Amino acid sequence: MRSEKSSKSRLATLSLAALGVVFGDIGTSPLYTMREVFAGAHHRVPVTPDNVLGILSLILWALIMVVTVKYVAFVMRADNHGEGGIMALIALASRKAEGHPQRMKFIMMVGILGACMFYADGMITPAISVLSAVEGLEIALPGMSHWVVPITLLVLLVLFWSQREGTGTIGKLFGPIMLLWFSTLGVLGIMNIMHNPDVLRAINPAYAVHFFMGNPTLAFLSLGAVVLAVTGGEALYADMGHFGRVPIQIAWFAFVLPSLILNYFGQGALILHNTAAVQNPFYLLAPNWALFPLIGLATMSTVIASQAVISGAFSVSRQALQLGYLPRMLVLHTSDREEGQIYLPRVNWTIMLGVMGLVIGFGSSTKLAAAYGIAVTGDMVITTILSAMVFHSLWGWSWARTLILSSMFLIVDLAFFSANALKIPDGGWAPIVIGTVIFTLMTTWKRGRALLFKRMKSEAMDLDVFLSAIGGHPPTRVEGCAVFMTPNSQGVPHALLHNLKHNKVLHEQVLLATVKIHNEPYMPVDTRLSIANLAYGFYRVTFNYGFKDEPDLPRDLETYGTSLNIDMMNTSFFVGKEILIASDNSGMAFWREKLFVTMFRNADSVSNYFKLPPNRVVELGSQVIL
C-alpha cells in the first residue's frame, strides 16, 4: 500500500515537473496564435462567425492529430532506452541500416537537418514568446509601445546570463508557475465561453471541413498561422528521457490539452462578441484589473518556455558533439545530482546573439511569426520520415501499415509546411538561413574529421611492425605509465613516435587509448572499458561511451581498469597536437577545407574534453596536410 502511494506521489511529482519543462512552448502559443490568424501581417482571415468556428475547429483537431495522435500515441513509443529527441530517432533508424551506406547517409543527413531546424526553432522561440508577452504593455499602457523591444532584450539578457548558474534552483518553481499559467488559461477561457457558449459547436470537425470547402485558398493560407498552436509538440518527445512517457502523457491529457482548448475557444467567443478584440485577443480575455498580473505571469511563462528550448539546445549540442558533428567545446555541469543539467558557453552566447538579432530585426511578434513556422514544420516532416523507418525496420510493421499511418501524418505536416513556405519572403527565410549555416558547419566538421582520420591512418606506422621492432631492439624503459590518445587503434600514434624519437625512452606500461561513441544514449558500465594485452608492456584500451555519456578517462581508468594496476599519480597522458595545412586535393571544396581548419583551431583541447589532469598532459605537435 505504501509502495503504491509512493509510486503515485512520484508520478504526480514528475507530471508537475514535466508541466514546467516540456509544455512551456506549446503552452504560450495562445499568446499569439489567434491574433496571427485574424490580425496578422500575412494572409489574415476575415472575422465572420463561420470563419471563427472553422479556425477553432482546425486548431482543436490540429492539437489532436499532431500532438495527441502523432507524438503522444506513436512517436513517443520510439524511445532509445528511454531517451527521445531527434538524435535518439537517428540512432533508432540507423540500427537496421548498418551495412547499407546509402541508407545510413540518408538517415544521418535528414536527422542532422532536423537538428539544424531545432536550433533555428531554439532561436525563434525565445524571441517570439518573450516579445508577445511584453507586447501586453501595448494594451495596458498604449504609450509604452516603444519600450517593448528594449524590455524584451533586457529580459532575454537576464535569461541567457543566468544559464551558467543552472536551472536547479529556479527550476523547482517552473512546475508551480506553469500550473498557475495553465489554470489561468482555462479560467480565462471559461469566463468568455460563458458569454457565448455557441462557440463550442466548433468541436465538430465538420466546421473545419466547411471552412476549407467554402474558401480553399484562404483556408490553406490560414494554416501558416494555425500551426503556431502546435509549436512545441516536438518537446514532448525530446524531453521524454528526463521525465518518462507516462508523466508527460498524464500532464498532457489531464491538464495541458483541456486548458489550451478552453483558452482558444474563449478567444473565439470574445472575437465573435467584439471583432475589435482580434488585435490582441489573449490579453483582452482578462478584466482590466488583472492585466498587469497577467503580463507578469505571461512573461515568466515565456521565460520558462525559452529556458526549456535553450536547455534542449545544450542537450542536442552535446549529443551532436559526441557523434562527431560539432567541434569539441567546453561542457559544464550545473548540478551535482542531475547529469542532464549542463551549460555550453559557446552555444549559449551564440543563441543569445541570434535571438537578440531576431528581436531587433523583426521588432514585433507579428512580423516574427512568419519566420516561426518553417523550422517547426520542417522538423515535423523529418520526424515523420524517420519514425516511418523505425516503424518498419525496427518494429517490424508491414510497408502497408507503415505507409498508411505515416501518410496520414505526412499529409498534415506537408500541408502546414507548404502554407508556411509561402511566407519565406516575409521572414521565413530566417530559419532557412540559420539552418543552412548550422548544417554547413556540422557536415563540414564531420567530413573534415573523416578526411583527417583517413590521412593520419594512411601515414601511421602499423602497430604489429612497431611492436616487432620494440621486441628486437628494446629502448630504455622508465618507471610509470604513459597513455597515448589515438583514434586509430591499429596504428602507432604520432605522439608515441615523436616521444620515442626525441626522448629515446618508453614507459614500462604503455596504453594506446581510443574513445568510441556509440549510437546509444548510455553504455552499460560493464562495457565501458575493453582492454587487450598486446606485448612488451603495451595495452590497447578502448573507452566506450553513449552519445549522452560524460567522457572522463582518468575516472574510468581508475574505476574499470583495475586489472592494469595503474598509479594515476605516476601516469602521463600524451596527446597529439596537429597543425592542419589546407591543400587543393583533399576531397573537399577548398572553402570548406579552410572552414574546417578554422573550426579545428578553435576547438576545445582534448585534455579538457576528456577530463585529463592538466599537470600530467604532454602535447606533441605535428603538421598534417589535408
ZAKEMI-675849 format. One record per atom (N, C-alpha, C): x, y, z. Coordinates in steps of 0.1 Angstrom, whole numbers, plus 5000, padded with zeros to 4 digits. Example, Ala and Ser with C-alpha at 12.3 -4.5 7.8 and 13.67 -1.06 7.14 Angstrom:
BEGIN
513249435078/512349555078/513249675078/512849785071/513749895071/512950005079/
END
This chain:
BEGIN
500849885000/500050005000/500950125000/501950125009/502850245010/503650254997/504050144991/504750144978/503850204967/502550174967/501650224957/501450374959/501350424971/501250564974/502450644970/503650574972/504950634968/505050654953/504550544946/504650544932/503750654926/502550664932/501550774927/502150914930/502750924942/503351054945/504451094936/505350994932/506451024923/505951054909/504850984905/504251014892/503651154892/503051194903/502451334903/503551434903/504651404910/505851504910/506451514896/506651404890/507251404876/506251474866/504951454868/504051524859/504051674861/504151714873/504251864876/505551914871/506651844872/507951884867/507851894851/507251794845/507051794830/506251914826/505251954834/504452064831/505252194830/506352204838/507152324838/508252324827/508652204823/509752204813/509252174799/508452074798/508052024785/507052114777/506152164785/504952234778/505052384777/506252444780/506352584780/506052644767/506652584756/506552634743/505052634738/504452514738/503152504733/502152574742/502452584755/501652654765/501552804763/502552864757/502553004755/502053044741/501652944733/501152974719/499853054719/498953044729/497753124729/498053274729/499253314733/499553454733/499453514719/499753434709/499853504695/499153424684/498653304686/498153224675/496853284669/495853314677/494553364672/494753504666/495653584672/495953714667/496553704653/497453614651/498153594638/497153554627/496153474631/495153424622/494253534617/493853624626/492853724622/493353864621/494553894626/495054024625/496554034622/497153924618/498553914614/498853984602/500153994599/500654074587/500553984575/500253854576/500353764565/498953694563/498253724553/497053644549/496053634560/495653744566/494653744577/493353694572/492653624581/491353574578/490253674582/489253704574/488153794578/487353744590/486953834598/486253784610/484753774607/484353644606/482953614604/482653494613/481453474617/481153354626/481653224620/481453204607/481853074601/483353064601/484053174598/485553164598/486053144612/485553204622/486053184636/485753044640/484652984638/484352844641/485252754634/485452784621/486352704613/487752694618/488252814621/489652824627/489752754640/488752764649/488852694662/488852544660/488052504650/487952354647/489252304642/489952384633/491252354628/492252344639/492252444648/493252444660/493052324668/491752294672/491452184680/491952044674/491652024661/491951904655/493451894651/494052004650/495552004648/496251964661/495752014672/496251964685/496051814687/494851764683/494651624685/495451534675/495451574662/496151494652/497651504654/498251624655/499651634655/500251604669/499751654679/500351634692/499851504699/498551494700/497951374707/498251244700/497851234687/497951114680/499351084675/499951184668/501351164662/502351144673/502551244682/503651244692/503351164704/502151184710/501851114723/501550964721/500850934710/500350794708/501450714701/502250774692/503050684684/504550724685/504950844682/506350884682/507050864695/506350894706/506950874719/507150724723/506650634716/506950494718/508250454712/508750544703/510050514697/511150574705/511450514717/512450564726/513750474725/514850544727/516150474726/516650464741/516250344747/516550324761/515950434770/514750474767/514050584775/514350724770/515250744761/515650874755/514850904743/514451034741/513751074729/514551184722/513951254712/514551364705/515151314692/515551414684/516051384670/517251294670/518151314680/519351224680/519051084683/518151064692/517750924696/517050864684/516250944677/515550894665/516550854654/517550924652/518650894643/519250764646/519550744659/520150614664/519250504661/517950514664/517050404662/516950374647/516750474639/516550454624/517750394618/518950414624/520250364617/520650224622/519850174632/520250034637/520249934626/519149934618/519049834607/519649874594/520349994594/520850044582/522350014581/522949954591/524349914591/524649824579/525649854572/525949774560/525349824548/524549934549/523849994538/524250144538/525450174532/525950314534/525050424529/524350394518/523550504512/522350534521/521750424527/520650444536/521150514549/522250474554/522850534566/523150684563/523650714552/523950854548/522650934548/521650874542/520350944541/519850974555/519850874564/519350894577/520151004585/521450994584/522251094591/522051234585/521951254572/521751384566/520351444570/519351354569/517951404573/517951434587/518551354596/518451374610/519251504614/520451524608/521151644611/520451764607/519751754595/518951874590/517851904601/517251794606/516251814617/516851884629/518051844633/518751914644/518952054641/519352084629/519552224625/518252314626/517152244622/515852314623/515552334638/515952244646/515752264661/516552384666/517752394661/518552514665/517852644661/517352644648/516652764643/515452794652/514652684655/513552704664/513952754678/515152704683/515652754695/516052894696/516252954684/516553104684/515153184683/514253124675/513053204673/512053194684/512053074691/511053064702/511253164714/512453184719/512553294729/512253434724/512553454711/512353594706/510853614705/510053524699/508653554697/507853534710/508253444718/507553424731/507653544740/508853584743/509053704752/508553834746/508753844733/508153964726/506653974728/505953854725/504453854726/503953884740/504753834750/504353864764/504554014768/505654064764/505954204768/504954304760/504554254748/503654344740/502254364747/502054294758/500854324766/500854464771/502054524772/502154664777/501454754767/501354714754/500654804744/499254814747/498654714754/497254714757/497054784770/497954764780/497854824793/498254974793/499355004786/499855134786/500255164771/499255214763/499555234749/500755324746/501055414755/502255504752/503555434755/503555304759/504755234762/505255144751/504555154739/504855054728/506355064724/506955184725/508355194720/509355134730/508855094742/509655024752/509654874751/508854824742/508654674741/509954604737/510654654727/511854584722/512954594733/513254714739/514254724749/514054634761/512754634766/512454544777/512654404774/512254364761/512454224757/513854184757/514754274752/516154254751/516754234765/516254314775/516754314788/516354174795/515054134793/514654004798/515453894792/515753894779/516553794773/517953794778/518553914780/519953924785/520053854799/519053884808/519053824821/518853664820/517953624810/517753484808/519053414804/519753464794/520953394789/522153404799/522153524806/523253544816/523153444828/521853404831/521653324842/521853174839/522153144826/522253004823/523452934830/524553014832/525752954838/525552914852/524452964859/524152924872/523352794873/522852754861/522052624861/520552654864/519752554862/518352564864/517852494877/518852434884/518452354896/517552424906/517952554910/517252624920/515952674915/516052764904/514852824898/513952724891/514552614887/513752514880/512652454889/512852454902/511852404911/510552484911/510652614906/509552694905/508752684892/509452614882/508852604869/507552534869/507452424876/506152344876/505052424882/505152484894/504152564900/503752684892/504752754886/504352864878/503552824865/503952714859/503252674847/501852614851/501752554863/500452514868/499552634869/500052744875/499252864876/498952914862/499852914853/499652964839/498552884832/498652754832/497652674825/496252684832/496252704845/495052724853/494452854848/495252954847/494853094842/494253084828/494953004819/494452994806/493052934806/492852824814/491552764814/490452854820/490752924831/489753014837/489353124828/490353194822/490053304812/489253254801/489553124796/488753074785/487253044789/487052984801/485752954806/484953084808/485553194813/484853314816/484253374803/485053364792/484553414779/483653324772/483853194773/482953094767/481553114773/481453144786/480153154792/479253264786/479953364780/479253474773/478753434759/479353334754/478953284740/479253134739/478453054746/478652914746/478452844732/477852924723/477652874709/478952834702/480052894707/481352874701/481852724703/481252654712/481652514715/481252424703/480452474694/480052394682/481252354674/482352434675/483552414667/484252284670/483852214681/484352084684/484151994673/483052014666/482651924654/483651954643/484351854638/485351874627/484651914614/483351904613/482651954601/482852104599/483052174609/483252324607/484652344601/485652264604/486952284597/486752244582/486052134580/485852094566/485052194558/484052254564/483252354558/484052474555/484952514564/485852624562/486752604550/487252484548/488152454537/487352454524/486152394524/485352384512/484852524508/484552614517/483952744514/485052834507/486252824512/487352914506/488652834507/488952744498/490152664500/491452734500/491552844492/492752924492/493052994506/491953054511/492053124523/492353024535/491752914534/491852814545/493352754545/493852734532/495252684531/496252784537/496052914533/496953014538/496853034553/495653014559/495553024573/496352924581/496652814574/497452704581/498852754586/499252864579/500552924582/500552984596/499353024601/499253074615/498652974624/497752884619/497152774628/498252684633/499352664626/500452574630/501152624643/500952764646/501552814658/501052754670/499752694669/499152634681/499852504685/500552444675/501152314678/502652324680/503252444679/504652454681/505052414695/506052334697/506352284710/505952134711/505252084702/504851944702/506151854702/507151894695/508451814694/509051804708/508751894717/509351894731/508951774739/507651724736/507151614743/508051494741/508551474729/509351364725/510851384730/511351514728/512651544731/513051534745/512051564754/512251564769/511851444775/511551334768/511051214773/512051154783/513351164779/514351104788/514451164802/513951284803/514051354816/512951304826/511751274820/510551254829/509951124826/510151064815/509450934811/508150964803/507650864796/506550884787/505250904795/505050834806/503750834813/503450974820/504451034827/504151164833/503851274823/504551264811/504251364801/502851344795/502451214793/501051184788/500051234798/500251204811/499351254822/499151404822/500251474821/500251624821/499451674809/499751604797/499051654785/497551634785/497151514789/495651484788/494951544800/495551544811/494751594823/494751744825/495751814819/495851954822/496052044810/497152014802/497552104792/496552114781/496151994775/495251994764/493852064767/493252034779/492052104782/492152254784/493252294790/493552434792/493652514779/494452454770/494652514757/493352524749/492552414749/491352424741/490352524747/490252534760/489352624767/489852774763/491152794764/491552934761/491352974746/491652884737/491452914723/489952934720/489052854726/487652874724/487153004731/487753034742/487453164749/487853284740/488953274734/489353384725/488453394713/487953274708/487053274697/485653344701/485253314713/483953374718/484153524720/485253564725/485553714726/485553784712/486153714702/486253774689/484853784683/484053684685/482653684680/481853794686/482153824699/481453924707/481954064703/483254074701/483854204698/484954184688/484654214675/485654194664/486954274666/486854384673/488054464675/489054394684/488654294691/489554224700/490554144693/490454124680/491454054672/492854114673/492954244677/494254304678/495154234689/494554184699/495254104709/494254034718/493653924712/492553854719/492953794732/494253754734/494653684746/494553784758/495153894757/495153994768/493854054771/493054064760/491654124762/490654024768/491153894769/490253804777/490153844791/491153914797/491253944811/490554074814/489954084826/489454214830/490654314833/490354444832/491354544833/492254534846/491654494857/492454484869/493454374869/493154274861/494054154860/495154164849/495154284842/496054294830/497554284834/497954374844/499354374848/499854244854/499054184863/499454054868/499553944857/498653954847/498753864836/499953884827/500354004825/501554034817/502753984825/502853994838/503953944846/503953794845/502853724846/502753584846/503153534832/502653604821/502953564808/504453574805/505053684810/506553694808/507253584815/506953554828/507553444834/507353314827/506153294821/505953164814/506753154801/506853274794/507653264782/509153254785/509653304796/510953284800/511253134803/510253064810/510352924812/510352844799/509452884790/509452824777/510752834769/511352954770/512652984764/513752894771/513652884784/514652814792/514652664787/513452614785/513352474781/513952454767/513752544758/514352534744/515852544745/516352644753/517852664755/518452534761/517852484771/518352354777/518352244767/517352244758/517352144748/518452164738/518752284735/519852314725/521152264731/521352284745/522552234751/522652084750/521552014752/521551874751/521851824737/521151884727/521351834713/522851864709/523351974714/524752014710/525751914716/525551874728/526451774734/526351634727/525151604723/524951474716/525651484702/525451594695/526051624682/527551624683/528051674694/529451684697/530051544698/529351454706/529751324709/529751234696/528751264687/528651194674/529551244663/530351354667/531351404657/530851504647/529751574650/529151674641/529451814646/530051834657/530451964662/531851954668/532652064668/534052064674/533952044689/534951994695/535051994709/534852124715/533952134726/533752264733/533552234747/533752344755/533652334770/532152294774/532052184782/530752144787/530852154802/529952234808/530052254823/528752194829/528952114840/527752064847/527352164858/526052194858/525552294867/524852224879/524852094880/524252024891/525051904894/525251874907/525951754912/525151634911/523751654910/522851534910/522351504896/521951604888/521351584876/522351594864/522651484858/523651484847/523151564835/521851574833/521251644821/521351794822/521651844834/521751994836/523152034832/523352084820/524652124815/524652264810/525752324808/525852454802/527052464793/526752504780/527852514770/527952664766/528952734771/529152874770/529052914755/529752854746/529752894732/528352884726/527652774729/526252764724/525352864730/525452894743/524652994749/524753124743/525953174742/526153314737/525853324722/526053214715/525753214700/524253234699/523453154706/521953154706/521453294710/522153344721/521653484726/521853584715/522953584708/523153684697/522153664686/521853544683/520853514673/519453564677/519153534689/517753574694/517653724694/518653794700/518553934700/518554004686/519353934677/519353984663/517953974657/517253864660/515853844655/514953944661/515053974674/514154074681/514354214675/515654254673/515954384668/515554394653/515854284645/515554284631/514054284628/513254204635/511854194632/510954294640/511354324652/510754424660/509354394666/508654294662/507354254668/507154104666/506254054674/505953914673/505153884661/504353974656/503653954644/504553934632/505554024631/506454004620/507353884621/507653844634/508453734636/507753604634/506353604634/505553484633/505753424619/506153504609/506353454595/507553364595/508553394604/509753314605/509653184613/508553184621/508453074631/508152944625/507152944616/506552814611/507552724603/508452774596/509252694587/510052594595/510752644605/511652554613/510852444620/509652484626/508852384633/508252284623/507652324612/507052224603/508152144596/509252204593/510352124587/510752014597/510852044610/511151944620/510151834620/508851874619/507751774620/507851684608/508151724596/508251644584/509351544586/510551584591/511651504593/511451394604/510751434614/510351334625/509451224619/508551264610/507651164604/508451064596/509351124588/510151034579/510950934586/511750984597/512550894605/511650794613/510550844618/509650754625/509150644616/508850674604/508350564595/509450454593/510750504592/511750404591/511850314603/511650374615/511650294628/510450204628/509250254624/508150164624/508350034616/508950054604/509049944595/510249854599/511449914600/512649834601/512849784616/512549864626/512749824639/511549754646/510349804643/509249744650/508649634641/509049624629/508649504621/507249524614/506849654614/505549674607/505649644592/504549604586/504549594571/504549724565/505049724552/505049854545/503749924543/502649834542/501349894540/500849964553/501049904564/500649964577/501450094579/502850084577/503650194579/503250314570/503050284557/502750394547/501350454550/500350374555/499050434558/499150534569/499850494580/499950584592/500850704589/501950674583/502950784580/502350884570/501650834560/500950924550/500051014557/499250964567/498351054574/499051164581/500151134588/500951234594/501551324584/502151274573/502851354564/501951444556/500751404553/499851504547/499551624555/499351604568/499151714577/500451804578/501651734580/502851804581/503151884569/503051824557/503351894545/502352004542/501151994546/500152104544/500652224552/501052204565/501552314573/502852374568/503752284563/504952324558/504752404545/503952364536/503652434524/503052574526/502152584536/501552714539/502552804544/503552754552/504552844558/505652874547/505752784537/506752814527/506452944519/505152974519/504653094512/505153224519/505553204532/505953324540/507453344540/508153264531/509653284531/510053424528/509453494518/509953634515/509653724527/508653694535/508253784546/509053764559/509853664559/510653634572/510953484573/510253404565/510553254566/511953224562/512653324555/514053294551/514953284563/514553344574/515453354586/515853214591/514853124594/515252994599/515952914588/515652934575/516352864565/517852904565/518153034566/519453084566/520253024579/519553034590/520152984603/520452834601/519452754596/519652614595/520652574585/520752654574/521752624563/523152644569/523352754576/524652784582/525152674592/524152634601/524552524610/524752394603/523952364593/524152244586/525452234579/525852354573/527152364566/528352334576/528252404588/529252384598/529352234603/528152174606/528152044611/528651934601/528251954588/528651854578/530151874574/530552004575/531952034572/532851974583/532451984595/533251924606/533351774605/532151714602/532151564601/532951514590/532851584578/533651544566/535151574568/535451684574/536851714577/537551624586/536751584597/537351484606/537551354599/536651314590/536851184583/538051194574/538251304567/539451314559/540751324567/540751394578/541851394587/542251254592/541251184597/541451044602/542050964591/541550974578/542050894567/543450924564/543751054564/545151104561/546151054572/545751064584/546651024595/546850864596/545750804592/545750654592/546750604581/546650674570/547550634558/549050654561/549250754570/550650794573/551150724586/550250654593/550650584606/551450454603/552350434612/553050304612/552250194617/552350074611/551549964615/551949924629/551049894638/551349864652/552049734653/551749634646/552449504647/553949514643/554149594632/555549614628/556349694639/555649794645/556349874656/556649784668/555749694672/555949614683/557049514681/557149464668/558249374665/559649444666/559649574662/560849644663/561249674677/560249694686/560449714700/561049594706/560549474702/561049344708/562449314703/562749354691/564049324685/565149424690/564749544692/565749644697/565049724708/564949674720/564249734731/564949874735/564149974736/564650104740/564750104756/565250214761/565350224775/563850244781/563550174791/562150184797/562350254811/561350344813/561350424826/560150384834/560150414847/559050384856/557850464852/556650404854/555450474852/554650424841/553450494838/552550464828/552350584818/552350554806/552050654796/550850614788/549950714787/548650694779/548750784767/548650714755/548750784742/547350784736/546750904734/545450914728/545550894713/544750814707/544750784693/543350744688/542950794676/541650754671/541850624663/543050584659/543350474651/543950364660/543150264664/543650164673/544650064667/544750064653/545649974646/546950034643/547050164645/548350234641/549050284653/550250334651/551050384662/550850534662/550450594674/550150734675/551350814671/551150924664/552251014661/553051064674/552251084684/552851134697/553751034702/553450904701/554350804706/555650794698/555550804685/556750814676/557650934679/557051044681/557751174684/558451164698/557751104707/558351094721/559550994721/559350884714/560450784713/561650844705/561350924695/562450974686/563251084694/562551164702/563251274708/563751244722/562951164730/563351134743/564151004745/564050914735/564750784734/564350694745/563150704751/562750614761/561250584760/560850474766/559450434767/559150404782/557850434786/557450394799/557250244800/557350194812/557250054814/555849994810/554950084811/553550044808/553050154798/552550114786/552050204776/550650164772/549750264773/548350244770/548050314757/547550254747/547050314734/545550334736/545150454739/543750484743/542950534731/541850464728/540850504718/539550524724/538850634720/537550664725/536550634714/535450554717/534450534707/533150574712/532350654704/531050704708/530050614700/529150554707/528150464701/526750534699/525950474690/524650534688/523650484698/524050494711/523150464722/523350584732/522250624739/522450734748/523450704759/523350584765/524250544776/524750404774/526050384776/526650254775/526650184789/526350054790/526449984803/527849994809/527950004822/529250024828/530149904826/529549784824/530449664822/531049664808/530649754799/531249764786/532049894784/532149974795/532850104794/534250094790/534949984794/536349974791/536649834785/537349824774/537849694769/539349704768/540049604773/541549614774/542149484767/543049514758/543749404752/545249414754/545849304760/547249294763/548049264750/548849354745/549549334732/550849264735/551849334738/553149274741/554049384746/555149334753/556149434757/555649554766/554649524774/554049634782/553149724775/552649684763/551749774756/550349714758/549349804759/547949764760/547049854751/546149784745/545149864737/543849884746/543550004749/542450034758/541350114750/540150064750/539050134742/538050174752/537750304752/536650364761/535350374752/534350314758/533050314750/532050404758/531550504750/530650594756/529350604747/528250634753/527050664746/527050814743/526150854734/526150994730/525651094740/525251044752/524851124763/525751104775/526751014774/527650984785/528651104786/529251114798/530251214800/531651154800/532451174789/533751114789/534651164800/535251074808/536251114818/537251004819/538351014812/539250904810/539950864823/540550964831/541150924844/540250854853/538950904854/538050844863/537750704859/537550674846/537150544841/538350444842/539550504840/540750414841/540850364855/540650454865/540750414879/539650314883/538450344878/537250264882/537150124875/537450124862/537250004854/538449934850/539650004851/540949944847/541749894858/541149834868/541849784880/542849674876/542649604865/543549494861/544849544856/544949674853/546149734848/547049784859/546549794872/547349834883/547949964881/547250064876/547750194873/547850284885/548950354887/549050454897/548850594890/547650654892/547350774884/548350884887/548950894899/549850994902/551250974895/551450854889/552650824882/552350794867/551250864862/550750834848/550850964840/551350964828/551351074819/550451054807/549851154803/548951154791/549551224780/549751154768/550451214757/549351244746/549251364741/548251404732/548951464720/548451424708/548951484695/548351614693/549151714689/548651854686/548951874671/547851844663/548051854649/547852004644/548752044635/548652174628/548252144614/547052184610/546452144597/546952244586/547252194575/547552284563/546652244552/545952344547/544952314536/545652284523/545052194515/545652164502/544552164491/544952154479/543952154468/543352024464/543851914470/543451784466/542951704478/542251764487/541851694500/540551614498/539851634487/538551564485/537451654491/537651774495/536651864500/536952004493/535852074490/535952214484/536952294493/537752374486/538752454493/538252544504/537052604501/536452694511/536052624523/535552494521/535052414533/536352364540/537352344533/538652294539/539152404548/539152534543/539552644552/538652664564/537352644562/536452654573/536752544583/537052424579/537352314588/538652344596/539652394589/540852434596/540652534607/539752634604/539452734613/538752674625/537752594623/536952524633/537952434642/538852364635/539752274642/540652354652/541152474647/542052554655/541252614668/539952634666/539252694677/538452584686/538652464683/538052354691/538752354705/537952304715/538452294728/539552184728/540452184737/541552094737/541051954741/541751854737/541551714740/541551694756/542551764762/542751754776/541451794784/540851904780/539651954787/538551864784/538351814772/537251744768/537151604775/538351544776/538351404782/538751414797/538751534803/539051554817/540451504821/541451524813/542751484816/543351584826/544151534835/544751634845/545851714838/545651854839/546551944831/547951924835/548351894847/549751884851/550351754847/549651664841/550251544836/549951514821/549751624814/549451614800/550751664792/551151584782/552251624773/551651634759/551851754753/551351774739/552551774730/552451694719/553451684709/552851714696/553451824689/552851874677/553351804664/552551814654/552951764641/552051834630/552651854618/551951914607/551251814599/550051834595/549251744587/548751814575/549051774563/548551834551/547251754547/546151824546/544851764543/544851714528/
END
